Amino acid sequence: MRTTEQTIRNPSGLHARPAAMFVRTAAGFRSKLTLENLERATPPVDAKSIIAIMSSGVATGHRIRITAEGEDEDAAIEALDAFVASGLGETIPD
């Protein structure tokens, strides 16, 4: 199992397009992926489900934890870590 923690920098948090892009990235891996909103002390949600991500209420400035478990967990964590660090596509308009 691999984990990473990041702070969401996107102005809209994980809503609409940023959430869709995050889920699309996560869907490409054969690991079980979860995302936990550490600011709201909510249980981890399925990182491959846009409904779960949106309902977790991750906003800008929130600290999140991403966990990967499976055959490509290293690649999954590296890709999602880099994606969040990039600002979740904040330069791409909705």
Secondary structure, DSSP 4 states (H G I P E B T S, - for coil): -EEEEEE--STT-SSHHHHHHHHHHHTT-SEEEEEEETTTTPPPEETT-HHHHHHTT--TT-EEEEEEEETTHHHHHHHHHHHHHTTSSTTS--
